Amino acid sequence: MNRLIFLVLLALSQPIQAADAYFAGGCFWCMEAAYQDVDGVDDVISGFTGGSLPNPTYKSDHSGHYEAVKVSYDPDKISYQELLDLYWVNIDPFDPRGQFCDKGLSYRAALFYSNAEEQALQEASLQRVIKRFPEQNVVTEVLPVTEFWPVEEYHQDYYLKNPLRYRYYRYGCGRDQRLEQIWGEDARH
């Protein structure tokens, strides 16, 4: 066999090195929708992280946890920085009580890092947001990721399974209106 063909076949047989990123931005339905169809993103799972309570569920106790998403992505197709850039224009970084119409500790915005490189990128992106809005108090947190607990199945891909309810919720919650107010043309929805 030709050595070049062998090397190409060998390269193609190697598994893709996926990476995971964790973001909390209020309702996990909306954060899931923000990332799901992005080129380079392989999967987005809604769940909880940031707390110490084991096995949190939506219908029972999830105190101490944030509603969050686990974004599995291919770093050869999309960078962690690009995921961060998308994160910011999908949240209100100024609300310490939650996001949009969802209030409470589990709806607060936070970036979760898995290593020092992610933490440095998150801190730098946070500083850029602070600099962009010098008159505002940016309250989005940068935290180490704790165990990620997927939420019940009926919440996964909610925006796809229930598109009318999802759009009604999103509009009624004022999410898109507020994002445009904060981010202008940069807002994504």
KOLNUDREN-498339 format. One record per atom (N, C-alpha, C, O): chain; y, z, x; residue in one letter. Coordinates in nm, 2 decimals, m for minus. Layout:
! KOLNUDREN-498339
> ch	v	w	u	aa
> A	Y	Z	X	a
...
This chain:
! KOLNUDREN-498339
> ch	v	w	u	aa
> A	m0.12	0.00	0.09	m
> A	0.00	0.00	0.00	m
> A	0.12	0.00	0.09	m
> A	0.13	0.07	0.19	m
> A	0.22	m0.08	0.05	n
> A	0.35	m0.08	0.12	n
> A	0.41	0.06	0.13	n
> A	0.41	0.13	0.03	n
> A	0.46	0.09	0.24	r
> A	0.51	0.23	0.26	r
> A	0.63	0.25	0.17	r
> A	0.65	0.36	0.12	r
> A	0.72	0.15	0.15	l
> A	0.83	0.17	0.06	l
> A	0.79	0.20	m0.08	l
> A	0.84	0.28	m0.15	l
> A	0.69	0.12	m0.13	i
> A	0.64	0.14	m0.27	i
> A	0.58	0.28	m0.28	i
> A	0.60	0.35	m0.38	i
> A	0.51	0.32	m0.17	f
> A	0.45	0.46	m0.17	f
> A	0.56	0.56	m0.19	f
> A	0.54	0.66	m0.26	f
> A	0.66	0.55	m0.11	l
> A	0.77	0.65	m0.11	l
> A	0.84	0.65	m0.25	l
> A	0.88	0.76	m0.30	l
> A	0.86	0.54	m0.31	v
> A	0.92	0.53	m0.44	v
> A	0.83	0.60	m0.54	v
> A	0.88	0.68	m0.62	v
> A	0.70	0.57	m0.54	l
> A	0.61	0.63	m0.63	l
> A	0.60	0.78	m0.61	l
> A	0.60	0.86	m0.71	l
> A	0.61	0.82	m0.49	l
> A	0.61	0.96	m0.46	l
> A	0.73	1.03	m0.51	l
> A	0.72	1.14	m0.57	l
> A	0.85	0.97	m0.49	a
> A	0.97	1.03	m0.54	a
> A	0.97	1.03	m0.70	a
> A	1.01	1.13	m0.75	a
> A	0.92	0.93	m0.76	l
> A	0.91	0.93	m0.91	l
> A	0.82	1.03	m0.96	l
> A	0.83	1.08	m1.08	l
> A	0.72	1.07	m0.88	s
> A	0.62	1.17	m0.93	s
> A	0.66	1.31	m0.92	s
> A	0.60	1.40	m0.97	s
> A	0.77	1.33	m0.84	q
> A	0.82	1.47	m0.82	q
> A	0.89	1.51	m0.95	q
> A	0.97	1.44	m1.01	q
> A	0.87	1.64	m0.99	p
> A	0.94	1.69	m1.11	p
> A	1.09	1.70	m1.09	p
> A	1.14	1.72	m0.98	p
> A	1.17	1.67	m1.19	i
> A	1.31	1.68	m1.19	i
> A	1.35	1.83	m1.17	i
> A	1.29	1.91	m1.25	i
> A	1.44	1.86	m1.08	q
> A	1.48	2.00	m1.07	q
> A	1.59	2.03	m1.17	q
> A	1.71	2.01	m1.14	q
> A	1.55	2.09	m1.28	a
> A	1.64	2.13	m1.38	a
> A	1.71	2.26	m1.34	a
> A	1.65	2.34	m1.27	a
> A	1.82	2.29	m1.40	a
> A	1.89	2.41	m1.38	a
> A	1.93	2.46	m1.52	a
> A	1.94	2.39	m1.61	a
> A	1.96	2.59	m1.52	d
> A	2.01	2.65	m1.65	d
> A	2.15	2.71	m1.63	d
> A	2.18	2.77	m1.53	d
> A	2.23	2.70	m1.74	a
> A	2.36	2.76	m1.74	a
> A	2.37	2.84	m1.87	a
> A	2.31	2.80	m1.97	a
> A	2.44	2.95	m1.87	y
> A	2.45	3.04	m1.98	y
> A	2.60	3.06	m2.02	y
> A	2.68	3.10	m1.94	y
> A	2.63	3.04	m2.15	f
> A	2.77	3.04	m2.20	f
> A	2.77	3.11	m2.33	f
> A	2.68	3.09	m2.42	f
> A	2.87	3.20	m2.35	a
> A	2.89	3.26	m2.48	a
> A	3.03	3.22	m2.53	a
> A	3.13	3.23	m2.46	a
> A	3.04	3.16	m2.65	g
> A	3.16	3.12	m2.70	g
> A	3.17	3.13	m2.85	g
> A	3.22	3.04	m2.92	g
> A	3.13	3.25	m2.90	g
> A	3.13	3.27	m3.04	g
> A	3.00	3.22	m3.10	g
> A	2.89	3.24	m3.04	g
> A	3.01	3.16	m3.21	c
> A	2.89	3.11	m3.28	c
> A	2.81	3.02	m3.20	c
> A	2.86	2.92	m3.14	c
> A	2.68	3.05	m3.18	f
> A	2.60	2.97	m3.09	f
> A	2.57	2.84	m3.15	f
> A	2.54	2.74	m3.08	f
> A	2.58	2.82	m3.28	w
> A	2.57	2.68	m3.34	w
> A	2.67	2.59	m3.28	w
> A	2.64	2.47	m3.25	w
> A	2.79	2.64	m3.27	c
> A	2.90	2.55	m3.23	c
> A	2.89	2.52	m3.08	c
> A	2.92	2.41	m3.03	c
> A	2.85	2.62	m3.00	m
> A	2.83	2.60	m2.86	m
> A	2.71	2.51	m2.83	m
> A	2.71	2.42	m2.74	m
> A	2.61	2.52	m2.91	e
> A	2.49	2.43	m2.90	e
> A	2.53	2.29	m2.92	e
> A	2.50	2.20	m2.85	e
> A	2.61	2.27	m3.03	a
> A	2.65	2.13	m3.06	a
> A	2.74	2.07	m2.95	a
> A	2.74	1.95	m2.93	a
> A	2.82	2.16	m2.89	a
> A	2.91	2.11	m2.78	a
> A	2.84	2.05	m2.66	a
> A	2.89	1.96	m2.60	a
> A	2.72	2.10	m2.63	y
> A	2.65	2.06	m2.51	y
> A	2.53	1.97	m2.54	y
> A	2.49	1.89	m2.45	y
> A	2.47	1.97	m2.66	q
> A	2.34	1.91	m2.68	q
> A	2.34	1.76	m2.65	q
> A	2.24	1.71	m2.59	q
> A	2.44	1.68	m2.68	d
> A	2.44	1.54	m2.66	d
> A	2.51	1.49	m2.53	d
> A	2.54	1.37	m2.52	d
> A	2.54	1.58	m2.44	v
> A	2.61	1.55	m2.32	v
> A	2.50	1.49	m2.22	v
> A	2.40	1.54	m2.20	v
> A	2.54	1.38	m2.16	d
> A	2.45	1.31	m2.06	d
> A	2.43	1.41	m1.95	d
> A	2.52	1.46	m1.89	d
> A	2.30	1.42	m1.92	g
> A	2.26	1.52	m1.81	g
> A	2.21	1.65	m1.86	g
> A	2.14	1.72	m1.79	g
> A	2.24	1.68	m1.99	v
> A	2.19	1.80	m2.05	v
> A	2.05	1.77	m2.12	v
> A	2.04	1.68	m2.20	v
> A	1.95	1.84	m2.08	d
> A	1.82	1.82	m2.13	d
> A	1.79	1.90	m2.26	d
> A	1.72	1.85	m2.35	d
> A	1.84	2.02	m2.27	d
> A	1.81	2.10	m2.39	d
> A	1.92	2.21	m2.39	d
> A	1.97	2.26	m2.29	d
> A	1.94	2.26	m2.52	v
> A	2.03	2.37	m2.54	v
> A	1.96	2.46	m2.64	v
> A	1.91	2.42	m2.74	v
> A	1.95	2.59	m2.60	i
> A	1.88	2.69	m2.69	i
> A	1.98	2.80	m2.72	i
> A	2.05	2.85	m2.64	i
> A	1.99	2.83	m2.85	s
> A	2.07	2.94	m2.90	s
> A	2.00	3.07	m2.88	s
> A	1.88	3.08	m2.90	s
> A	2.07	3.18	m2.85	g
> A	2.01	3.31	m2.83	g
> A	2.11	3.42	m2.80	g
> A	2.23	3.40	m2.83	g
> A	2.06	3.52	m2.74	f
> A	2.14	3.64	m2.70	f
> A	2.12	3.67	m2.55	f
> A	2.01	3.65	m2.50	f
> A	2.22	3.72	m2.49	t
> A	2.22	3.77	m2.35	t
> A	2.33	3.87	m2.33	t
> A	2.42	3.88	m2.42	t
> A	2.33	3.94	m2.22	g
> A	2.44	4.03	m2.19	g
> A	2.42	4.17	m2.22	g
> A	2.49	4.26	m2.17	g
> A	2.32	4.20	m2.31	g
> A	2.29	4.34	m2.35	g
> A	2.16	4.39	m2.28	g
> A	2.09	4.32	m2.21	g
> A	2.13	4.51	m2.32	s
> A	2.00	4.57	m2.26	s
> A	1.89	4.59	m2.37	s
> A	1.78	4.62	m2.33	s
> A	1.93	4.57	m2.49	l
> A	1.83	4.58	m2.60	l
> A	1.72	4.47	m2.59	l
> A	1.76	4.36	m2.59	l
> A	1.59	4.51	m2.58	p
> A	1.49	4.41	m2.58	p
> A	1.47	4.35	m2.72	p
> A	1.48	4.41	m2.82	p
> A	1.43	4.22	m2.72	n
> A	1.39	4.15	m2.84	n
> A	1.50	4.15	m2.95	n
> A	1.46	4.18	m3.06	n
> A	1.62	4.12	m2.92	p
> A	1.72	4.12	m3.02	p
> A	1.70	4.00	m3.12	p
> A	1.65	3.90	m3.08	p
> A	1.73	4.02	m3.24	t
> A	1.72	3.91	m3.34	t
> A	1.85	3.91	m3.42	t
> A	1.92	4.01	m3.43	t
> A	1.87	3.80	m3.49	y
> A	1.99	3.78	m3.56	y
> A	2.00	3.87	m3.68	y
> A	2.10	3.93	m3.72	y
> A	1.88	3.88	m3.75	k
> A	1.87	3.96	m3.88	k
> A	1.86	4.11	m3.85	k
> A	1.88	4.19	m3.94	k
> A	1.83	4.15	m3.73	s
> A	1.82	4.29	m3.70	s
> A	1.91	4.33	m3.59	s
> A	2.02	4.27	m3.58	s
> A	1.88	4.42	m3.51	d
> A	1.97	4.47	m3.41	d
> A	1.98	4.38	m3.29	d
> A	1.88	4.34	m3.22	d
> A	2.11	4.34	m3.26	h
> A	2.14	4.26	m3.14	h
> A	2.26	4.32	m3.07	h
> A	2.33	4.25	m3.00	h
> A	2.28	4.45	m3.10	s
> A	2.40	4.52	m3.04	s
> A	2.40	4.51	m2.89	s
> A	2.30	4.53	m2.83	s
> A	2.52	4.49	m2.84	g
> A	2.53	4.48	m2.69	g
> A	2.52	4.35	m2.64	g
> A	2.56	4.32	m2.52	g
> A	2.46	4.26	m2.71	h
> A	2.44	4.12	m2.67	h
> A	2.55	4.03	m2.72	h
> A	2.62	4.06	m2.82	h
> A	2.56	3.92	m2.65	y
> A	2.65	3.81	m2.69	y
> A	2.57	3.70	m2.75	y
> A	2.46	3.67	m2.71	y
> A	2.62	3.63	m2.86	e
> A	2.56	3.51	m2.90	e
> A	2.59	3.41	m2.79	e
> A	2.71	3.39	m2.75	e
> A	2.49	3.34	m2.74	a
> A	2.51	3.26	m2.63	a
> A	2.41	3.13	m2.64	a
> A	2.33	3.13	m2.72	a
> A	2.43	3.04	m2.54	v
> A	2.34	2.93	m2.53	v
> A	2.29	2.92	m2.39	v
> A	2.36	2.95	m2.29	v
> A	2.17	2.87	m2.38	k
> A	2.11	2.84	m2.25	k
> A	2.11	2.69	m2.24	k
> A	2.04	2.62	m2.32	k
> A	2.18	2.64	m2.15	v
> A	2.20	2.49	m2.13	v
> A	2.11	2.45	m2.01	v
> A	2.14	2.49	m1.90	v
> A	2.00	2.38	m2.04	s
> A	1.92	2.32	m1.93	s
> A	1.97	2.18	m1.90	s
> A	1.98	2.10	m1.98	s
> A	2.00	2.16	m1.77	y
> A	2.06	2.04	m1.73	y
> A	2.01	1.99	m1.60	y
> A	1.94	2.06	m1.52	y
> A	2.03	1.86	m1.57	d
> A	1.99	1.80	m1.45	d
> A	2.11	1.79	m1.36	d
> A	2.21	1.71	m1.38	d
> A	2.12	1.87	m1.25	p
> A	2.23	1.87	m1.16	p
> A	2.26	1.74	m1.09	p
> A	2.37	1.72	m1.04	p
> A	2.16	1.65	m1.09	d
> A	2.19	1.51	m1.04	d
> A	2.27	1.42	m1.13	d
> A	2.32	1.32	m1.09	d
> A	2.28	1.47	m1.26	k
> A	2.35	1.39	m1.36	k
> A	2.48	1.45	m1.41	k
> A	2.57	1.38	m1.44	k
> A	2.48	1.58	m1.41	i
> A	2.60	1.65	m1.45	i
> A	2.61	1.78	m1.36	i
> A	2.51	1.85	m1.34	i
> A	2.73	1.81	m1.32	s
> A	2.75	1.92	m1.23	s
> A	2.78	2.05	m1.31	s
> A	2.82	2.04	m1.43	s
> A	2.76	2.16	m1.25	y
> A	2.79	2.29	m1.31	y
> A	2.94	2.29	m1.35	y
> A	2.98	2.35	m1.45	y
> A	3.02	2.24	m1.26	q
> A	3.17	2.24	m1.28	q
> A	3.20	2.16	m1.41	q
> A	3.28	2.20	m1.49	q
> A	3.13	2.05	m1.43	e
> A	3.15	1.97	m1.56	e
> A	3.11	2.05	m1.68	e
> A	3.18	2.04	m1.78	e
> A	3.01	2.13	m1.67	l
> A	2.97	2.22	m1.78	l
> A	3.07	2.32	m1.80	l
> A	3.10	2.35	m1.92	l
> A	3.13	2.38	m1.70	l
> A	3.24	2.48	m1.71	l
> A	3.36	2.41	m1.78	l
> A	3.42	2.47	m1.87	l
> A	3.39	2.29	m1.74	d
> A	3.51	2.23	m1.80	d
> A	3.49	2.21	m1.95	d
> A	3.59	2.22	m2.02	d
> A	3.37	2.17	m1.99	l
> A	3.34	2.15	m2.13	l
> A	3.34	2.29	m2.20	l
> A	3.39	2.29	m2.32	l
> A	3.30	2.39	m2.14	y
> A	3.30	2.52	m2.20	y
> A	3.44	2.56	m2.24	y
> A	3.46	2.60	m2.35	y
> A	3.53	2.56	m2.15	w
> A	3.67	2.61	m2.17	w
> A	3.73	2.54	m2.29	w
> A	3.80	2.61	m2.37	w
> A	3.72	2.41	m2.31	v
> A	3.78	2.34	m2.42	v
> A	3.71	2.36	m2.55	v
> A	3.75	2.29	m2.65	v
> A	3.61	2.44	m2.55	n
> A	3.54	2.47	m2.68	n
> A	3.55	2.62	m2.72	n
> A	3.48	2.66	m2.81	n
> A	3.64	2.69	m2.65	i
> A	3.66	2.83	m2.68	i
> A	3.80	2.87	m2.69	i
> A	3.89	2.79	m2.65	i
> A	3.83	2.98	m2.75	d
> A	3.96	3.05	m2.75	d
> A	3.96	3.16	m2.64	d
> A	3.90	3.26	m2.67	d
> A	4.02	3.13	m2.53	p
> A	4.00	3.23	m2.42	p
> A	4.09	3.36	m2.44	p
> A	4.09	3.44	m2.35	p
> A	4.17	3.36	m2.54	f
> A	4.27	3.47	m2.56	f
> A	4.23	3.58	m2.66	f
> A	4.30	3.68	m2.67	f
> A	4.12	3.56	m2.73	d
> A	4.09	3.65	m2.84	d
> A	3.98	3.76	m2.80	d
> A	3.87	3.72	m2.78	d
> A	4.03	3.88	m2.78	p
> A	3.93	3.99	m2.74	p
> A	3.84	4.04	m2.85	p
> A	3.75	4.11	m2.82	p
> A	3.87	3.99	m2.98	r
> A	3.78	4.04	m3.09	r
> A	3.67	3.95	m3.13	r
> A	3.59	3.98	m3.21	r
> A	3.66	3.83	m3.06	g
> A	3.56	3.73	m3.10	g
> A	3.61	3.59	m3.09	g
> A	3.70	3.57	m3.01	g
> A	3.56	3.50	m3.17	q
> A	3.60	3.36	m3.16	q
> A	3.62	3.31	m3.30	q
> A	3.53	3.32	m3.39	q
> A	3.74	3.26	m3.32	f
> A	3.78	3.20	m3.45	f
> A	3.76	3.30	m3.56	f
> A	3.82	3.41	m3.56	f
> A	3.68	3.27	m3.67	c
> A	3.67	3.36	m3.78	c
> A	3.56	3.46	m3.75	c
> A	3.54	3.56	m3.83	c
> A	3.48	3.44	m3.65	d
> A	3.37	3.54	m3.62	d
> A	3.43	3.65	m3.53	d
> A	3.47	3.62	m3.41	d
> A	3.43	3.77	m3.58	k
> A	3.48	3.88	m3.50	k
> A	3.37	3.98	m3.48	k
> A	3.28	4.00	m3.56	k
> A	3.38	4.05	m3.37	g
> A	3.28	4.15	m3.33	g
> A	3.23	4.13	m3.19	g
> A	3.26	4.02	m3.13	g
> A	3.17	4.23	m3.13	l
> A	3.13	4.22	m2.99	l
> A	3.04	4.10	m2.95	l
> A	3.05	4.05	m2.85	l
> A	2.95	4.07	m3.04	s
> A	2.86	3.96	m3.01	s
> A	2.92	3.82	m3.01	s
> A	2.86	3.73	m2.97	s
> A	3.04	3.81	m3.07	y
> A	3.11	3.68	m3.07	y
> A	3.21	3.66	m2.97	y
> A	3.29	3.56	m2.97	y
> A	3.22	3.75	m2.87	r
> A	3.32	3.74	m2.76	r
> A	3.28	3.62	m2.67	r
> A	3.16	3.59	m2.66	r
> A	3.38	3.57	m2.60	a
> A	3.35	3.46	m2.50	a
> A	3.32	3.52	m2.36	a
> A	3.39	3.61	m2.31	a
> A	3.22	3.46	m2.30	a
> A	3.18	3.51	m2.16	a
> A	3.11	3.40	m2.09	a
> A	3.03	3.32	m2.15	a
> A	3.13	3.39	m1.96	l
> A	3.05	3.31	m1.87	l
> A	2.95	3.40	m1.80	l
> A	2.98	3.50	m1.76	l
> A	2.82	3.35	m1.79	f
> A	2.72	3.43	m1.73	f
> A	2.67	3.35	m1.61	f
> A	2.63	3.23	m1.62	f
> A	2.67	3.42	m1.49	y
> A	2.63	3.35	m1.37	y
> A	2.49	3.40	m1.33	y
> A	2.45	3.52	m1.35	y
> A	2.42	3.32	m1.26	s
> A	2.28	3.35	m1.21	s
> A	2.28	3.36	m1.06	s
> A	2.18	3.42	m1.00	s
> A	2.39	3.32	m0.99	n
> A	2.39	3.33	m0.85	n
> A	2.54	3.33	m0.80	n
> A	2.63	3.31	m0.88	n
> A	2.56	3.35	m0.67	a
> A	2.69	3.36	m0.62	a
> A	2.77	3.23	m0.63	a
> A	2.89	3.23	m0.65	a
> A	2.71	3.12	m0.62	e
> A	2.78	2.99	m0.63	e
> A	2.83	2.97	m0.77	e
> A	2.95	2.93	m0.79	e
> A	2.75	3.00	m0.87	e
> A	2.80	2.99	m1.01	e
> A	2.91	3.09	m1.04	e
> A	3.01	3.06	m1.10	e
> A	2.90	3.21	m0.98	q
> A	3.00	3.31	m1.00	q
> A	3.14	3.26	m0.94	q
> A	3.24	3.28	m1.00	q
> A	3.13	3.20	m0.82	a
> A	3.25	3.15	m0.76	a
> A	3.31	3.04	m0.84	a
> A	3.44	3.04	m0.85	a
> A	3.23	2.95	m0.89	l
> A	3.28	2.84	m0.97	l
> A	3.34	2.90	m1.10	l
> A	3.45	2.85	m1.15	l
> A	3.28	3.00	m1.16	q
> A	3.33	3.05	m1.28	q
> A	3.47	3.12	m1.26	q
> A	3.56	3.11	m1.33	q
> A	3.47	3.20	m1.15	e
> A	3.60	3.27	m1.12	e
> A	3.71	3.17	m1.09	e
> A	3.82	3.20	m1.13	e
> A	3.68	3.07	m1.02	a
> A	3.78	2.97	m0.99	a
> A	3.83	2.90	m1.12	a
> A	3.95	2.87	m1.14	a
> A	3.73	2.87	m1.21	s
> A	3.77	2.80	m1.34	s
> A	3.85	2.90	m1.42	s
> A	3.95	2.86	m1.49	s
> A	3.82	3.02	m1.42	l
> A	3.90	3.13	m1.49	l
> A	4.04	3.13	m1.44	l
> A	4.13	3.14	m1.52	l
> A	4.05	3.13	m1.31	q
> A	4.19	3.13	m1.25	q
> A	4.27	3.01	m1.29	q
> A	4.39	3.02	m1.31	q
> A	4.21	2.90	m1.30	r
> A	4.28	2.77	m1.34	r
> A	4.33	2.79	m1.49	r
> A	4.44	2.75	m1.52	r
> A	4.25	2.85	m1.57	v
> A	4.29	2.87	m1.71	v
> A	4.40	2.97	m1.72	v
> A	4.50	2.95	m1.79	v
> A	4.39	3.08	m1.64	i
> A	4.50	3.18	m1.64	i
> A	4.63	3.11	m1.59	i
> A	4.74	3.14	m1.64	i
> A	4.62	3.03	m1.49	k
> A	4.74	2.96	m1.44	k
> A	4.80	2.86	m1.54	k
> A	4.92	2.84	m1.55	k
> A	4.71	2.79	m1.62	r
> A	4.75	2.70	m1.72	r
> A	4.83	2.77	m1.83	r
> A	4.92	2.71	m1.89	r
> A	4.79	2.89	m1.86	f
> A	4.85	2.97	m1.97	f
> A	4.91	3.10	m1.92	f
> A	4.86	3.20	m1.95	f
> A	5.02	3.09	m1.84	p
> A	5.07	3.21	m1.78	p
> A	5.13	3.31	m1.88	p
> A	5.14	3.43	m1.85	p
> A	5.16	3.27	m2.00	e
> A	5.22	3.36	m2.10	e
> A	5.11	3.42	m2.19	e
> A	5.15	3.51	m2.27	e
> A	4.99	3.39	m2.17	q
> A	4.88	3.44	m2.25	q
> A	4.79	3.53	m2.17	q
> A	4.79	3.53	m2.04	q
> A	4.72	3.62	m2.24	n
> A	4.62	3.71	m2.17	n
> A	4.48	3.65	m2.19	n
> A	4.43	3.66	m2.30	n
> A	4.43	3.59	m2.09	v
> A	4.29	3.54	m2.09	v
> A	4.19	3.65	m2.08	v
> A	4.19	3.73	m1.98	v
> A	4.11	3.66	m2.18	v
> A	4.01	3.78	m2.19	v
> A	3.87	3.74	m2.17	v
> A	3.78	3.82	m2.17	v
> A	3.84	3.61	m2.15	t
> A	3.70	3.56	m2.13	t
> A	3.65	3.63	m2.00	t
> A	3.71	3.64	m1.90	t
> A	3.52	3.68	m2.02	e
> A	3.46	3.76	m1.91	e
> A	3.37	3.67	m1.82	e
> A	3.32	3.57	m1.87	e
> A	3.35	3.71	m1.70	v
> A	3.26	3.65	m1.61	v
> A	3.16	3.77	m1.58	v
> A	3.19	3.87	m1.52	v
> A	3.03	3.74	m1.61	l
> A	2.93	3.85	m1.61	l
> A	2.80	3.80	m1.55	l
> A	2.77	3.68	m1.56	l
> A	2.72	3.89	m1.49	p
> A	2.59	3.84	m1.45	p
> A	2.50	3.82	m1.57	p
> A	2.51	3.90	m1.66	p
> A	2.42	3.72	m1.56	v
> A	2.33	3.69	m1.68	v
> A	2.22	3.80	m1.68	v
> A	2.17	3.84	m1.57	v
> A	2.18	3.84	m1.80	t
> A	2.07	3.93	m1.81	t
> A	1.96	3.84	m1.88	t
> A	1.98	3.72	m1.89	t
> A	1.85	3.90	m1.92	e
> A	1.75	3.82	m1.98	e
> A	1.80	3.75	m2.11	e
> A	1.88	3.81	m2.18	e
> A	1.76	3.63	m2.12	f
> A	1.80	3.55	m2.23	f
> A	1.69	3.55	m2.34	f
> A	1.58	3.53	m2.31	f
> A	1.73	3.58	m2.46	w
> A	1.64	3.59	m2.57	w
> A	1.67	3.49	m2.68	w
> A	1.77	3.49	m2.74	w
> A	1.59	3.38	m2.69	p
> A	1.61	3.28	m2.79	p
> A	1.62	3.35	m2.93	p
> A	1.54	3.44	m2.96	p
> A	1.71	3.30	m3.01	v
> A	1.72	3.35	m3.15	v
> A	1.62	3.28	m3.24	v
> A	1.55	3.18	m3.20	v
> A	1.60	3.33	m3.36	e
> A	1.50	3.27	m3.45	e
> A	1.52	3.12	m3.47	e
> A	1.63	3.07	m3.45	e
> A	1.41	3.06	m3.50	e
> A	1.40	2.91	m3.50	e
> A	1.50	2.85	m3.60	e
> A	1.55	2.74	m3.57	e
> A	1.52	2.91	m3.71	y
> A	1.61	2.85	m3.81	y
> A	1.76	2.83	m3.76	y
> A	1.84	2.76	m3.81	y
> A	1.79	2.90	m3.65	h
> A	1.92	2.89	m3.59	h
> A	1.93	2.78	m3.48	h
> A	2.03	2.72	m3.45	h
> A	1.81	2.74	m3.43	q
> A	1.81	2.63	m3.33	q
> A	1.84	2.50	m3.39	q
> A	1.79	2.46	m3.50	q
> A	1.93	2.42	m3.33	d
> A	1.97	2.29	m3.38	d
> A	2.03	2.30	m3.52	d
> A	2.01	2.21	m3.60	d
> A	2.09	2.41	m3.56	y
> A	2.14	2.43	m3.69	y
> A	2.24	2.31	m3.73	y
> A	2.23	2.27	m3.85	y
> A	2.32	2.27	m3.64	y
> A	2.42	2.17	m3.67	y
> A	2.35	2.04	m3.71	y
> A	2.41	1.95	m3.78	y
> A	2.23	2.01	m3.66	l
> A	2.15	1.89	m3.69	l
> A	2.07	1.91	m3.82	l
> A	2.06	1.82	m3.90	l
> A	2.01	2.03	m3.84	k
> A	1.93	2.06	m3.96	k
> A	2.01	2.07	m4.09	k
> A	1.96	2.04	m4.19	k
> A	2.13	2.13	m4.07	n
> A	2.22	2.16	m4.19	n
> A	2.36	2.10	m4.16	n
> A	2.45	2.18	m4.15	n
> A	2.37	1.97	m4.15	p
> A	2.50	1.91	m4.11	p
> A	2.62	1.94	m4.20	p
> A	2.73	1.97	m4.15	p
> A	2.60	1.94	m4.33	l
> A	2.71	1.97	m4.42	l
> A	2.75	2.12	m4.42	l
> A	2.87	2.15	m4.41	l
> A	2.65	2.21	m4.42	r
> A	2.69	2.35	m4.41	r
> A	2.75	2.38	m4.27	r
> A	2.85	2.46	m4.27	r
> A	2.70	2.31	m4.17	y
> A	2.76	2.34	m4.04	y
> A	2.91	2.29	m4.04	y
> A	3.00	2.36	m3.99	y
> A	2.94	2.17	m4.08	r
> A	3.07	2.12	m4.08	r
> A	3.16	2.20	m4.17	r
> A	3.28	2.23	m4.14	r
> A	3.11	2.25	m4.28	y
> A	3.19	2.34	m4.37	y
> A	3.22	2.47	m4.30	y
> A	3.34	2.51	m4.30	y
> A	3.12	2.53	m4.24	y
> A	3.14	2.65	m4.16	y
> A	3.25	2.63	m4.05	y
> A	3.34	2.71	m4.04	y
> A	3.23	2.52	m3.98	r
> A	3.32	2.50	m3.86	r
> A	3.47	2.48	m3.91	r
> A	3.56	2.53	m3.85	r
> A	3.48	2.40	m4.02	y
> A	3.62	2.38	m4.07	y
> A	3.67	2.50	m4.13	y
> A	3.79	2.54	m4.10	y
> A	3.59	2.57	m4.21	g
> A	3.64	2.70	m4.28	g
> A	3.67	2.80	m4.18	g
> A	3.76	2.89	m4.20	g
> A	3.61	2.80	m4.06	c
> A	3.63	2.90	m3.96	c
> A	3.76	2.87	m3.88	c
> A	3.81	2.95	m3.80	c
> A	3.81	2.75	m3.89	g
> A	3.93	2.71	m3.82	g
> A	3.91	2.68	m3.68	g
> A	4.00	2.67	m3.60	g
> A	3.79	2.66	m3.64	r
> A	3.75	2.64	m3.50	r
> A	3.83	2.51	m3.44	r
> A	3.89	2.52	m3.34	r
> A	3.81	2.40	m3.50	d
> A	3.87	2.28	m3.45	d
> A	4.02	2.28	m3.45	d
> A	4.08	2.24	m3.35	d
> A	4.08	2.34	m3.55	q
> A	4.22	2.35	m3.56	q
> A	4.28	2.43	m3.44	q
> A	4.37	2.40	m3.38	q
> A	4.21	2.55	m3.42	r
> A	4.25	2.64	m3.31	r
> A	4.23	2.57	m3.17	r
> A	4.32	2.59	m3.09	r
> A	4.12	2.50	m3.16	l
> A	4.10	2.44	m3.03	l
> A	4.20	2.33	m3.00	l
> A	4.25	2.32	m2.88	l
> A	4.24	2.26	m3.10	e
> A	4.35	2.16	m3.08	e
> A	4.48	2.23	m3.05	e
> A	4.56	2.18	m2.97	e
> A	4.51	2.34	m3.11	q
> A	4.63	2.42	m3.09	q
> A	4.64	2.46	m2.94	q
> A	4.74	2.46	m2.88	q
> A	4.52	2.51	m2.89	i
> A	4.52	2.56	m2.75	i
> A	4.52	2.45	m2.65	i
> A	4.60	2.45	m2.56	i
> A	4.42	2.36	m2.67	w
> A	4.39	2.26	m2.56	w
> A	4.45	2.12	m2.58	w
> A	4.44	2.04	m2.49	w
> A	4.51	2.10	m2.70	g
> A	4.57	1.97	m2.73	g
> A	4.46	1.86	m2.72	g
> A	4.36	1.87	m2.78	g
> A	4.50	1.75	m2.65	e
> A	4.41	1.64	m2.64	e
> A	4.28	1.67	m2.56	e
> A	4.18	1.59	m2.58	e
> A	4.28	1.77	m2.49	d
> A	4.16	1.81	m2.41	d
> A	4.05	1.87	m2.50	d
> A	3.93	1.88	m2.46	d
> A	4.09	1.92	m2.62	a
> A	3.99	1.98	m2.71	a
> A	3.87	1.89	m2.74	a
> A	3.89	1.77	m2.76	a
> A	3.75	1.95	m2.75	r
> A	3.63	1.87	m2.78	r
> A	3.57	1.93	m2.90	r
> A	3.56	2.05	m2.92	r
> A	3.53	1.84	m3.00	h
> A	3.46	1.89	m3.12	h
> A	3.39	1.78	m3.18	h
> A	3.33	1.80	m3.29	h
